[in-house]
Amino acid sequence: GNCTGSLYVCCNIPNHAFMNSDFTDVTFGDEVVTIGEGAFDSSSLQSVTIPNNITYIGKQAFYSSSVQTVIISDGASVIDEEAFSRCNKLETVVIGKGIVMIGNNAFQQNNESVLSSFYIKATVPPALPSHALHAYYTGNYGTINYTMPSSLCIYVPEESVDVYKTKWSEYSGKIVGYDFNE
């Protein structure tokens, strides 16, 4: 498309609604509760702030988009599979207190990942499938190889460090306590 600049969305976002769009930022109205599957797939969005009223982020909602920063408020309970997969510029993610489930490959990047700051405010760790924060590449004979993003640091509430390290054991070496009340 040739529309650039800002986008204001006032109602629930259907599947693939803004796929391949050139908007660089989006504002969600109070009525939006869900972001549909592939809604912003391959879009030019650079930063995304998901307000409290949005409870569900659909499959591949921001797949392969240009997003660098994602801030998800406390209202979101589910980030579905591949929601932010292949967002190869994604550096910073902040996830609110309400998160219950992070889907398969939700933040998985292709080849290299620049994901460095992953903040999660929930005191109880949400379900996290294996390799959800990894980078991957396809090797010989179509095998999938996973690599841990070297710069990744996962910030969790200070009182929850141990439970995160147990529940998210794959990432235990990347988890540090953070005071979200500052």
C-alpha positions as CSV (number, residue, x, y, z in Angstrom):
1,G,0.0,0.0,0.0
2,N,1.0,3.6,-0.2
3,C,-0.5,4.8,3.0
4,T,2.2,5.9,5.5
5,G,2.2,7.6,8.8
6,S,-0.1,6.8,11.7
7,L,-3.1,4.5,11.9
8,Y,-6.0,4.7,14.4
9,V,-8.0,1.5,14.9
10,C,-11.4,1.8,16.6
11,C,-12.8,-1.8,16.5
12,N,-11.7,-5.4,16.7
13,I,-9.1,-6.1,14.0
14,P,-10.0,-8.8,11.5
15,N,-7.6,-11.3,10.2
16,H,-5.0,-9.9,7.8
17,A,-6.6,-6.4,8.0
18,F,-3.4,-4.4,7.6
19,M,-1.1,-7.0,6.1
20,N,1.8,-5.4,4.1
21,S,0.8,-1.9,5.2
22,D,3.2,1.0,5.3
23,F,2.0,2.6,8.5
24,T,4.9,3.2,11.0
25,D,2.7,3.4,14.1
26,V,-0.7,2.5,15.3
27,T,-3.1,3.6,18.0
28,F,-5.7,1.3,19.3
29,G,-9.1,2.6,20.4
30,D,-10.8,1.6,23.7
31,E,-13.2,-0.8,21.9
32,V,-10.5,-3.1,20.5
33,V,-10.4,-6.4,22.4
34,T,-8.6,-8.7,19.9
35,I,-6.0,-8.4,17.2
36,G,-6.8,-10.9,14.5
37,E,-4.5,-13.5,12.9
38,G,-1.9,-11.9,10.6
39,A,-3.5,-8.4,11.2
40,F,-0.2,-6.6,10.8
41,D,1.8,-9.3,9.0
42,S,4.8,-7.9,7.1
43,S,3.8,-4.3,8.0
44,S,6.1,-1.3,8.5
45,L,5.2,-0.7,12.1
46,Q,8.2,0.4,14.2
47,S,6.8,0.4,17.6
48,V,3.6,-1.1,19.1
49,T,1.8,-0.3,22.3
50,I,-1.0,-2.7,23.1
51,P,-3.5,-1.0,25.6
52,N,-5.2,-2.7,28.6
53,N,-8.4,-3.3,26.7
54,I,-6.8,-5.8,24.3
55,T,-6.8,-9.3,25.8
56,Y,-5.8,-11.4,22.8
57,I,-3.0,-11.0,20.2
58,G,-3.7,-13.4,17.4
59,K,-1.5,-15.9,15.5
60,Q,1.2,-14.1,13.4
61,A,-0.5,-10.8,14.3
62,F,2.8,-8.9,13.7
63,Y,4.7,-11.7,11.9
64,S,7.6,-10.4,9.8
65,S,6.9,-6.8,10.6
66,S,9.5,-4.0,11.1
67,V,8.6,-3.6,14.8
68,Q,11.5,-2.7,17.1
69,T,9.7,-2.1,20.4
70,V,6.6,-3.9,21.7
71,I,4.8,-2.8,24.9
72,I,1.9,-5.0,26.0
73,S,-0.3,-3.7,28.8
74,D,-1.7,-5.8,31.7
75,G,-4.9,-6.7,29.9
76,A,-3.4,-9.2,27.5
77,S,-3.6,-12.8,28.6
78,V,-2.6,-14.6,25.4
79,I,0.1,-13.9,22.8
80,D,-0.7,-16.5,20.2
81,E,1.8,-18.5,18.2
82,E,4.3,-16.7,15.9
83,A,2.7,-13.3,16.9
84,F,6.0,-11.5,16.7
85,S,8.0,-14.2,14.9
86,R,10.4,-13.1,12.2
87,C,10.4,-9.5,13.4
88,N,14.1,-9.3,12.8
89,K,14.5,-5.8,14.1
90,L,12.7,-6.5,17.4
91,E,14.9,-5.4,20.3
92,T,12.7,-4.6,23.3
93,V,9.5,-6.4,24.6
94,V,7.6,-5.4,27.7
95,I,4.7,-7.7,28.7
96,G,2.2,-6.8,31.4
97,K,1.0,-8.6,34.5
98,G,-2.0,-10.4,32.9
99,I,-0.2,-12.7,30.6
100,V,-1.1,-16.4,31.0
101,M,0.2,-18.0,27.7
102,I,2.8,-17.2,25.2
103,G,2.3,-19.3,22.1
104,N,4.7,-21.5,20.0
105,N,7.5,-19.5,18.4
106,A,5.8,-16.3,19.5
107,F,9.1,-14.2,19.5
108,Q,11.2,-16.5,17.4
109,Q,13.5,-14.8,14.9
110,N,14.9,-16.0,11.6
111,N,18.7,-16.4,11.4
112,E,19.8,-13.8,13.9
113,S,17.9,-12.2,16.7
114,V,18.6,-8.7,18.1
115,L,16.1,-9.3,20.9
116,S,18.0,-8.0,24.0
117,S,15.5,-6.7,26.6
118,F,12.5,-8.9,27.4
119,Y,10.5,-7.5,30.4
120,I,7.7,-9.6,31.9
121,K,5.7,-8.2,34.8
122,A,3.6,-11.3,35.6
123,T,4.6,-12.8,39.0
124,V,3.4,-16.2,37.8
125,P,5.3,-17.3,34.7
126,P,3.0,-17.8,31.7
127,A,3.2,-21.0,29.7
128,L,6.2,-20.7,27.3
129,P,6.8,-23.4,24.7
130,S,10.4,-24.4,24.0
131,H,12.5,-22.1,21.7
132,A,9.8,-19.4,21.8
133,L,12.5,-16.7,22.2
134,H,15.2,-18.4,20.1
135,A,16.5,-17.6,16.6
136,Y,16.5,-20.4,14.1
137,Y,17.9,-21.2,10.7
138,T,17.3,-24.0,8.3
139,G,20.4,-26.2,7.9
140,N,21.4,-29.0,5.6
141,Y,18.6,-31.4,4.5
142,G,16.0,-29.0,6.0
143,T,16.9,-29.4,9.6
144,I,15.9,-26.6,11.9
145,N,18.7,-25.3,14.1
146,Y,18.0,-23.1,17.1
147,T,20.3,-20.5,18.6
148,M,20.0,-18.5,21.8
149,P,20.0,-14.8,21.2
150,S,23.4,-13.7,22.6
151,S,22.2,-10.3,23.9
152,L,19.0,-11.6,25.4
153,C,18.2,-10.6,29.0
154,I,14.8,-11.6,30.5
155,Y,13.7,-9.2,33.3
156,V,11.1,-10.7,35.7
157,P,9.7,-9.5,39.1
158,E,12.4,-9.8,41.8
159,E,10.2,-12.1,43.9
160,S,9.6,-14.4,41.0
161,V,13.2,-15.1,39.8
162,D,13.4,-18.6,41.1
163,V,10.0,-19.7,39.8
164,Y,10.8,-18.3,36.4
165,K,14.2,-20.1,36.3
166,T,12.4,-23.3,37.2
167,K,9.4,-22.9,34.8
168,W,11.5,-21.4,32.0
169,S,14.5,-23.6,32.6
170,E,15.7,-23.3,29.0
171,Y,16.3,-19.5,29.6
172,S,17.4,-19.8,33.3
173,G,20.8,-18.2,32.5
174,K,19.2,-15.2,31.0
175,I,16.7,-14.4,33.8
176,V,17.3,-11.5,36.2
177,G,15.2,-9.8,38.8
178,Y,13.8,-6.4,38.1
179,D,11.9,-3.9,40.3
180,F,8.9,-2.9,38.2
181,N,7.6,-0.6,40.9
182,E,10.3,2.0,40.4
